[in-house]
Amino acid sequence: MKYPIGIQDFESLRNNGYEYVDKTELIYKLVQEGTYYFLSRPRRFGKSLLMSTLAAYFSGKRELFHGLAIDKLEKDWTVYPVLHLDLNTDKYDSQEVLESRLNLFLSHWEQQYGRNPNEVTFAQRFEGIISRVATKEGKAVVILVDEYDKPMLQAINNDKLQTAYRNTLKAFYGALKTQDRYIRFALLTGVTKFGKVSVFSDLNNLTDISMDESYDTLCGITEEEMHRYFEESIQKLADRYDISYEEACARLKKRYDGYHFVEYGTGVYNPFSLLSTFRANKFGSFWFETGTPTFLVQLLQRENFYLPDLTQQQVSADMLNSIDAMDRNPIPVIYQSGYLTIKDYDEEFKVYTLGFPNEEVEEGFANYLLPYYAHTGSEGAPMYVRNFVLALRNGKPEEFMKRMQVLFADTDYKIVGNAELYFQNAFYIVTKLLGFYTEVERTISDGRIDMIVKTKDYIYIFEFKYDQSADTALQQIEDKGYAKPFATDGRKIVKIGVNFSREHRCIDEWKIKE
């Protein structure tokens, strides 16, 4: 089986024998039911392949769709001219780069269809192209815009440049509305959705299907699709790890499933990670290996965000649907980027509860965050976590604490906010990562941080204090009877009192009692 990993061209996929998870029934429904659409989905979720599939469909290339659902649904296969814009390729670090990219598209089409010298702005030229293409071809135009938001995302921490990008793109995309009579179909896709008051204010006829239950599986792979197309791949994975087929399915689900784009909707697997797992015949962190935008961490740090709240978020649909409120809350862009997903919904108050979609995202995001919040040196987060875990498994709490002390060494150039927030955020990431290899119970409340870590042979009880002493921390473990619930447990109990200095932003003392 040939897995279409990174294959974004539908014609190449079909002609070269790659497996295609058939989404054409939904595509047909989309085309029949409306004209103007917007879709937000995380990176590597198949948006570009969707656009290429639509381009092939509207170009009347029926032979590419043989055996697919749409082959039986579509009777006419009318050929329409297609204008396909992809803003994914450039690094948009200046207004000139965006203008050059738009000019490249427009000039190419003007060579084919002519140009009116009175059309000066990008929007005017785009309007003229649309009308001339429709007139010359005798058919309404199909317009596909892929990664419409990339310039603005890359300028997320540069207000002046982002404003310039918004103004340019707002007028450019607004040309679609003025040329409505010449347009058969239009779809704009991206990772995020900048609110209607900004980029799309001149294009208020877009139907946003990002949270539409009818199209929640348009990108991604459902449980049913995984079993329909990849049964042999699942069995090969089970054989490789010497586990049952059912266990392999459970591990795939835990690691890559869990994305929900609408309340009560169908969950989907990350297609890039799932297909990469099948191709490599091993479990991995494939989505994170392709890169995580640094702007996500910059947003969290800029807003002094309390990381334990990441999985405690309850938000409205309006907030999820727009990142205009980003200056006040980084959660919408983190959700739209695929690092959080819908976990629950309160019908009465119309409130969504968010959380990590799966283990790959939870573990990968914590690994990615750690160097930004703590001192990992040249080892990096994965090696640090490995050493932490081995120290605890081998009954070496002193080694564990020495590593913790280094990890929480003052790194002013990365730390944002007060000392307590710094410590709590870094500590949250460490305990999150430890939790993938040990059993961790953690509570953070009223400025107190406690942690219990359980391994095969040991139970570690930690008490953390601010600006007090390790003795005080140990005494609280005794006074509060934290060890009593484990009195009949056969494992060795180790008590660790830790003091954190606000002034020096470091662990300045610890004591261990066995």
C-alpha positions as CSV (number, residue, x, y, z in Angstrom):
1,M,0.0,0.0,0.0
2,K,1.2,3.5,-0.9
3,Y,0.4,6.0,1.8
4,P,-0.3,9.6,0.6
5,I,1.9,11.3,3.1
6,G,2.7,14.8,2.0
7,I,0.9,14.2,-1.3
8,Q,-1.2,17.4,-1.9
9,D,-1.9,17.0,-5.6
10,F,-5.0,14.8,-6.2
11,E,-4.1,14.0,-9.8
12,S,-0.7,12.8,-8.7
13,L,-2.2,10.8,-5.9
14,R,-4.7,9.0,-8.1
15,N,-2.3,8.4,-11.1
16,N,0.5,7.0,-8.9
17,G,-1.6,4.5,-7.0
18,Y,-1.7,6.1,-3.5
19,E,-4.5,5.1,-1.2
20,Y,-7.2,7.8,-1.1
21,V,-9.7,8.1,1.8
22,D,-12.8,9.0,-0.2
23,K,-14.2,12.4,0.8
24,T,-15.9,13.0,-2.5
25,E,-19.5,12.4,-1.3
26,L,-19.0,15.4,1.1
27,I,-17.3,17.4,-1.6
28,Y,-20.3,16.8,-3.9
29,K,-22.6,17.9,-1.1
30,L,-20.6,21.0,-0.5
31,V,-20.7,22.0,-4.1
32,Q,-24.4,21.4,-4.5
33,E,-25.5,23.2,-1.3
34,G,-23.7,26.5,-1.6
35,T,-21.2,28.8,-3.3
36,Y,-19.0,30.6,-0.7
37,Y,-17.2,28.7,2.0
38,F,-14.6,29.0,4.7
39,L,-12.9,26.1,6.4
40,S,-10.4,26.2,9.3
41,R,-8.4,23.1,10.1
42,P,-5.0,22.4,11.7
43,R,-1.8,22.0,9.7
44,R,-1.2,18.6,7.9
45,F,-4.9,17.8,8.0
46,G,-5.4,17.5,4.3
47,K,-6.7,21.0,3.4
48,S,-4.4,21.3,0.4
49,L,-5.4,17.9,-0.9
50,L,-9.0,18.9,-0.5
51,M,-8.4,22.0,-2.6
52,S,-6.6,20.0,-5.3
53,T,-9.5,17.5,-5.4
54,L,-11.9,20.4,-5.9
55,A,-9.8,21.8,-8.7
56,A,-9.7,18.4,-10.4
57,Y,-13.5,18.0,-10.0
58,F,-14.3,21.5,-11.4
59,S,-11.9,20.9,-14.3
60,G,-14.0,18.0,-15.3
61,K,-11.3,15.3,-14.8
62,R,-13.8,12.5,-14.4
63,E,-11.2,9.8,-15.0
64,L,-9.5,10.6,-11.8
65,F,-12.7,9.9,-9.8
66,H,-13.4,6.5,-11.2
67,G,-14.6,4.2,-8.4
68,L,-15.1,7.1,-5.9
69,A,-18.5,8.2,-4.5
70,I,-18.8,11.3,-6.7
71,D,-18.5,9.2,-9.9
72,K,-22.0,8.0,-9.3
73,L,-23.4,11.3,-7.9
74,E,-22.2,13.7,-10.6
75,K,-23.9,13.4,-14.0
76,D,-22.8,16.5,-15.8
77,W,-19.0,17.0,-15.1
78,T,-19.2,20.6,-16.3
79,V,-15.7,22.2,-16.8
80,Y,-15.2,25.5,-15.0
81,P,-12.1,27.8,-15.1
82,V,-10.3,27.5,-11.8
83,L,-8.2,30.2,-10.1
84,H,-6.1,28.5,-7.4
85,L,-4.1,30.6,-4.9
86,D,-1.8,29.0,-2.4
87,L,-0.1,31.3,0.1
88,N,1.8,28.5,1.8
89,T,5.2,28.8,0.2
90,D,6.7,32.2,1.2
91,K,8.2,33.5,4.5
92,Y,6.1,36.6,5.0
93,D,8.5,38.8,7.0
94,S,7.7,42.0,5.1
95,Q,4.9,43.6,3.2
96,E,6.9,43.3,0.0
97,V,6.9,39.5,0.2
98,L,3.1,39.4,0.3
99,E,2.8,41.9,-2.5
100,S,5.2,39.9,-4.6
101,R,3.3,36.7,-4.0
102,L,-0.1,38.3,-5.0
103,N,1.5,39.9,-8.0
104,L,2.9,36.6,-9.1
105,F,-0.6,35.0,-9.1
106,L,-2.2,38.0,-10.8
107,S,0.5,38.4,-13.5
108,H,0.2,34.8,-14.4
109,W,-3.5,35.1,-15.0
110,E,-3.2,38.5,-16.7
111,Q,-0.8,36.9,-19.3
112,Q,-3.6,34.4,-20.1
113,Y,-6.6,36.7,-20.0
114,G,-5.3,40.3,-20.4
115,R,-5.1,43.3,-18.2
116,N,-6.8,46.7,-18.0
117,P,-4.1,49.3,-17.4
118,N,-6.6,51.2,-15.2
119,E,-6.6,48.4,-12.7
120,V,-4.0,49.5,-10.2
121,T,-4.5,47.8,-6.8
122,F,-4.4,44.1,-6.2
123,A,-8.1,44.0,-5.5
124,Q,-8.9,45.9,-8.8
125,R,-6.7,43.5,-10.8
126,F,-8.3,40.5,-9.1
127,E,-11.8,41.8,-9.9
128,G,-10.8,42.4,-13.5
129,I,-9.3,38.9,-13.9
130,I,-12.4,37.2,-12.5
131,S,-14.7,39.0,-14.9
132,R,-12.4,38.5,-18.0
133,V,-11.9,34.8,-17.2
134,A,-15.7,34.2,-16.9
135,T,-16.4,36.2,-20.1
136,K,-13.6,34.5,-22.2
137,E,-14.4,30.9,-20.9
138,G,-18.2,31.4,-21.0
139,K,-18.4,29.8,-17.5
140,A,-18.5,31.1,-14.0
141,V,-15.1,31.0,-12.1
142,V,-14.1,28.7,-9.3
143,I,-11.8,30.3,-6.7
144,L,-9.7,28.3,-4.3
145,V,-7.5,30.1,-1.7
146,D,-5.3,27.8,0.3
147,E,-3.6,29.0,3.6
148,Y,-5.2,32.4,3.3
149,D,-4.0,33.3,6.8
150,K,-0.3,32.4,6.7
151,P,1.0,36.0,6.2
152,M,-1.0,37.2,9.3
153,L,0.1,34.2,11.4
154,Q,3.7,34.9,10.7
155,A,3.3,38.5,11.8
156,I,1.3,37.6,14.9
157,N,3.8,39.4,17.2
158,N,4.2,42.4,14.9
159,D,1.1,44.5,15.1
160,K,2.2,47.0,12.5
161,L,3.0,44.3,9.9
162,Q,-0.1,42.3,10.7
163,T,-2.3,45.4,10.3
164,A,-0.7,45.9,6.9
165,Y,-1.3,42.3,5.9
166,R,-4.9,42.5,7.0
167,N,-5.7,45.6,5.1
168,T,-4.1,44.2,1.9
169,L,-5.9,40.8,2.2
170,K,-9.2,42.3,3.3
171,A,-9.4,44.3,0.1
172,F,-8.1,41.4,-2.0
173,Y,-10.5,38.8,-0.7
174,G,-13.3,41.4,-0.9
175,A,-13.0,41.3,-4.7
176,L,-14.9,38.0,-4.5
177,K,-18.1,39.7,-3.3
178,T,-18.0,42.4,-5.9
179,Q,-17.7,39.8,-8.7
180,D,-20.4,37.5,-7.3
181,R,-22.2,37.1,-10.7
182,Y,-19.0,35.6,-12.2
183,I,-18.3,33.1,-9.5
184,R,-19.6,29.5,-9.4
185,F,-17.8,28.4,-6.2
186,A,-15.2,29.7,-3.7
187,L,-13.5,28.1,-0.8
188,L,-10.9,29.7,1.5
189,T,-9.0,27.5,3.9
190,G,-6.4,28.2,6.6
191,V,-5.4,27.2,10.1
192,T,-7.0,30.0,11.9
193,K,-10.0,32.3,11.5
194,F,-9.4,36.0,11.8
195,G,-12.7,37.6,12.8
196,K,-15.3,39.0,10.5
197,V,-14.5,42.5,11.7
198,S,-11.1,42.3,10.1
199,V,-10.1,40.1,7.1
200,F,-13.6,39.0,6.1
201,S,-15.6,42.2,6.8
202,D,-15.9,42.8,3.0
203,L,-16.7,39.2,2.4
204,N,-19.6,38.6,4.7
205,N,-21.3,36.1,2.4
206,L,-18.9,33.3,3.4
207,T,-20.4,30.2,5.0
208,D,-18.1,29.1,7.8
209,I,-18.2,25.2,7.9
210,S,-15.4,24.9,10.5
211,M,-17.9,24.0,13.2
212,D,-20.6,22.6,10.9
213,E,-21.6,19.0,11.8
214,S,-22.4,18.2,8.2
215,Y,-18.7,18.7,7.3
216,D,-16.8,17.9,10.5
217,T,-15.1,14.9,8.8
218,L,-14.2,16.6,5.5
219,C,-10.6,16.6,6.7
220,G,-9.2,13.9,9.0
221,I,-9.8,10.2,9.1
222,T,-12.7,8.7,11.0
223,E,-12.7,5.4,13.0
224,E,-14.9,3.9,10.3
225,E,-12.5,5.1,7.5
226,M,-9.5,3.8,9.3
227,H,-11.0,0.3,9.4
228,R,-12.3,0.4,5.9
229,Y,-9.0,1.4,4.3
230,F,-6.3,0.2,6.7
231,E,-7.2,-3.1,8.3
232,E,-4.0,-4.7,6.9
233,S,-1.9,-1.9,8.2
234,I,-3.4,-2.2,11.7
235,Q,-2.6,-5.9,11.8
236,K,1.0,-5.3,10.6
237,L,1.4,-2.8,13.5
238,A,0.0,-5.3,16.0
239,D,2.4,-8.0,14.7
240,R,5.4,-5.7,14.9
241,Y,4.7,-4.9,18.6
242,D,3.5,-8.4,19.4
243,I,0.2,-7.2,20.6
244,S,-3.4,-8.1,19.7
245,Y,-5.3,-6.3,16.9
246,E,-7.6,-4.8,19.6
247,E,-4.6,-3.5,21.5
248,A,-3.2,-1.9,18.4
249,C,-6.5,-0.2,17.7
250,A,-6.6,1.1,21.3
251,R,-3.1,2.5,21.1
252,L,-3.9,4.2,17.7
253,K,-7.0,5.7,19.2
254,K,-5.2,7.0,22.3
255,R,-2.3,8.4,20.4
256,Y,-3.9,10.0,17.3
257,D,-7.7,10.1,17.6
258,G,-9.8,12.6,19.6
259,Y,-10.2,15.7,17.3
260,H,-13.7,17.1,17.5
261,F,-14.6,20.2,15.6
262,V,-18.2,20.5,16.6
263,E,-20.2,19.5,19.7
264,Y,-21.6,16.0,19.4
265,G,-19.7,15.6,16.2
266,T,-17.7,12.6,14.9
267,G,-14.1,12.3,16.2
268,V,-11.3,12.1,13.7
269,Y,-7.7,10.9,13.7
270,N,-4.9,13.2,12.7
271,P,-4.4,11.9,9.1
272,F,-0.7,12.8,8.9
273,S,0.2,11.0,12.1
274,L,-2.0,8.0,11.3
275,L,-0.6,7.4,7.8
276,S,2.9,8.1,9.0
277,T,2.5,5.4,11.7
278,F,1.3,2.9,9.1
279,R,4.1,3.7,6.7
280,A,6.8,3.4,9.4
281,N,5.0,0.6,11.1
282,K,5.7,2.1,14.4
283,F,4.1,4.6,16.9
284,G,5.7,8.0,17.0
285,S,5.2,11.8,17.3
286,F,5.0,12.5,13.6
287,W,2.9,15.6,13.7
288,F,5.4,17.4,16.0
289,E,8.4,16.3,13.9
290,T,7.1,18.5,11.1
291,G,7.4,21.6,13.3
292,T,5.4,23.6,15.8
293,P,4.9,27.4,15.3
294,T,6.9,29.4,17.8
295,F,4.1,32.0,17.8
296,L,2.1,29.7,20.0
297,V,4.6,29.8,22.8
298,Q,5.1,33.5,22.3
299,L,1.4,34.1,22.8
300,L,1.4,32.0,26.0
301,Q,4.4,33.9,27.4
302,R,3.2,37.3,26.3
303,E,-0.1,36.9,28.1
304,N,1.5,35.3,31.2
305,F,-0.7,32.4,30.7
306,Y,-1.1,29.9,33.6
307,L,-0.4,26.6,31.8
308,P,-2.5,24.3,34.1
309,D,-5.5,26.2,32.7
310,L,-4.9,24.9,29.2
311,T,-7.0,21.9,29.9
312,Q,-9.5,23.8,32.1
313,Q,-10.8,26.0,29.3
314,Q,-14.5,26.8,29.0
315,V,-15.2,29.1,26.1
316,S,-18.0,30.3,23.9
317,A,-18.5,29.5,20.2
318,D,-17.7,33.1,19.3
319,M,-14.3,32.9,20.9
320,L,-13.5,29.6,19.2
321,N,-14.5,31.0,15.9
322,S,-12.3,34.1,15.9
323,I,-8.8,35.0,17.0
324,D,-9.5,38.7,17.1
325,A,-9.7,38.3,20.9
326,M,-6.2,36.9,20.8
327,D,-4.6,39.9,22.6
328,R,-6.7,38.9,25.6
329,N,-6.7,35.2,25.3
330,P,-4.3,32.9,23.3
331,I,-6.7,29.9,23.6
332,P,-8.6,30.5,20.3
333,V,-5.5,30.3,18.1
334,I,-4.2,27.3,20.1
335,Y,-7.5,25.5,19.6
336,Q,-7.7,26.4,15.9
337,S,-4.1,25.2,15.4
338,G,-5.1,21.8,16.7
339,Y,-3.4,21.7,20.1
340,L,-6.7,21.7,21.9
341,T,-10.1,20.3,20.8
342,I,-13.7,20.1,22.0
343,K,-14.1,17.7,24.9
344,D,-17.5,18.6,26.2
345,Y,-20.4,21.0,25.6
346,D,-22.9,22.7,28.0
347,E,-26.1,23.0,26.0
348,E,-27.8,25.3,28.5
349,F,-25.0,27.9,28.6
350,K,-23.6,27.2,25.1
351,V,-20.1,26.7,26.6
352,Y,-17.4,24.4,25.2
353,T,-14.8,22.6,27.4
354,L,-11.5,22.2,25.7
355,G,-8.6,19.7,26.2
356,F,-5.8,18.0,24.4
357,P,-7.1,15.8,21.7
358,N,-4.8,12.8,22.2
359,E,-1.5,11.6,23.7
360,E,0.6,12.7,20.7
361,V,-0.4,16.3,21.1
362,E,-0.3,16.3,24.9
363,E,3.1,14.8,25.1
364,G,4.5,16.7,22.1
365,F,3.2,20.0,23.3
366,A,4.7,19.6,26.7
367,N,8.1,18.5,25.2
368,Y,8.0,21.6,23.0
369,L,7.1,24.0,25.8
370,L,9.7,22.9,28.3
371,P,12.7,24.6,26.9
372,Y,10.8,27.9,26.8
373,Y,9.9,27.7,30.5
374,A,12.9,26.0,32.0
375,H,16.6,25.5,31.5
376,T,17.1,22.2,29.6
377,G,20.6,23.0,28.3
378,S,21.8,21.1,25.3
379,E,20.1,17.9,26.3
380,G,16.6,19.0,25.3
381,A,13.3,18.0,26.9
382,P,13.0,14.3,25.9
383,M,16.5,13.5,27.4
384,Y,15.7,15.4,30.5
385,V,12.5,13.6,31.1
386,R,14.2,10.2,30.5
387,N,16.8,11.0,33.1
388,F,14.1,12.2,35.6
389,V,12.1,9.0,35.1
390,L,15.1,6.7,35.4
391,A,16.2,8.5,38.7
392,L,12.8,7.8,40.2
393,R,12.5,4.3,39.0
394,N,15.9,3.5,40.3
395,G,15.3,4.9,43.7
396,K,17.7,7.9,43.3
397,P,15.7,10.9,44.6
398,E,18.8,13.0,45.2
399,E,19.8,12.7,41.6
400,F,16.2,13.6,40.6
401,M,16.3,16.8,42.8
402,K,19.7,17.8,41.4
403,R,18.3,17.7,37.9
404,M,15.2,19.6,39.1
405,Q,17.4,22.3,40.5
406,V,19.2,22.7,37.2
407,L,16.0,22.6,35.3
408,F,14.6,25.5,37.4
409,A,17.8,27.6,37.1
410,D,17.1,31.2,36.4
411,T,16.7,31.9,32.7
412,D,15.6,35.5,32.6
413,Y,15.7,35.8,28.8
414,K,12.9,33.2,28.5
415,I,10.9,33.6,31.7
416,V,7.9,35.8,31.5
417,G,5.9,36.9,34.6
418,N,6.4,36.6,38.3
419,A,8.4,33.9,40.0
420,E,5.4,31.9,41.1
421,L,3.9,31.8,37.6
422,Y,7.3,30.8,36.2
423,F,7.7,27.9,38.7
424,Q,4.1,26.7,38.4
425,N,4.3,26.7,34.6
426,A,7.6,24.9,34.4
427,F,6.5,22.5,37.1
428,Y,3.3,21.8,35.3
429,I,5.2,20.8,32.1
430,V,7.6,18.5,34.1
431,T,4.7,16.7,35.8
432,K,2.8,16.4,32.6
433,L,5.8,14.7,31.0
434,L,6.5,12.5,34.0
435,G,2.9,11.4,33.8
436,F,3.5,9.6,30.5
437,Y,6.0,7.2,32.2
438,T,4.9,7.2,35.8
439,E,1.7,7.6,37.8
440,V,1.5,11.2,38.9
441,E,-1.0,12.9,41.2
442,R,-0.7,16.7,41.3
443,T,-2.6,19.5,43.0
444,I,-1.9,23.2,42.6
445,S,-4.0,25.5,44.8
446,D,-3.6,28.5,47.1
447,G,0.0,28.9,46.1
448,R,0.9,25.3,47.3
449,I,2.2,22.6,45.0
450,D,2.1,19.0,45.9
451,M,3.1,16.0,43.8
452,I,2.9,12.2,44.3
453,V,4.8,10.1,41.8
454,K,4.4,6.3,41.8
455,T,6.7,3.8,40.1
456,K,6.9,0.1,40.3
457,D,9.0,0.0,43.5
458,Y,8.6,3.5,45.0
459,I,6.1,6.2,46.0
460,Y,7.5,9.7,46.2
461,I,5.6,12.3,48.1
462,F,6.7,15.9,47.3
463,E,5.8,19.1,49.2
464,F,6.9,22.4,47.7
465,K,7.1,25.7,49.6
466,Y,7.8,29.3,48.6
467,D,10.4,31.3,50.6
468,Q,10.2,28.9,53.6
469,S,12.3,25.8,54.2
470,A,12.7,22.2,53.2
471,D,12.1,21.3,56.9
472,T,8.8,23.1,56.9
473,A,7.8,21.2,53.7
474,L,8.7,17.8,55.2
475,Q,6.9,18.7,58.4
476,Q,3.7,19.4,56.5
477,I,3.9,15.9,54.9
478,E,4.0,14.5,58.4
479,D,1.4,16.8,59.9
480,K,-1.1,16.3,57.1
481,G,-0.6,12.5,57.0
482,Y,0.1,12.5,53.2
483,A,1.7,9.1,53.5
484,K,-1.1,7.4,55.4
485,P,-3.1,6.3,52.3
486,F,-0.1,4.2,51.2
487,A,0.6,2.5,54.5
488,T,-0.4,-0.9,53.3
489,D,1.2,-0.4,49.9
490,G,4.3,-2.6,49.4
491,R,6.3,0.0,47.7
492,K,8.9,2.1,49.5
493,I,7.7,5.6,50.5
494,V,10.1,8.5,50.0
495,K,9.2,12.0,51.3
496,I,10.8,15.1,49.8
497,G,10.5,18.6,51.0
498,V,11.4,21.4,48.6
499,N,11.7,25.2,48.9
500,F,11.5,27.5,46.0
501,S,13.1,31.0,46.2
502,R,11.0,33.8,44.6
503,E,13.9,36.2,44.6
504,H,16.4,33.9,42.9
505,R,13.8,31.9,40.9
506,C,15.3,28.6,41.7
507,I,15.0,25.6,44.0
508,D,17.4,26.6,46.8
509,E,16.9,23.7,49.3
510,W,15.5,20.2,49.5
511,K,15.5,17.4,52.0
512,I,14.7,13.7,51.6
513,K,13.3,11.4,54.2
514,E,12.9,7.7,53.6
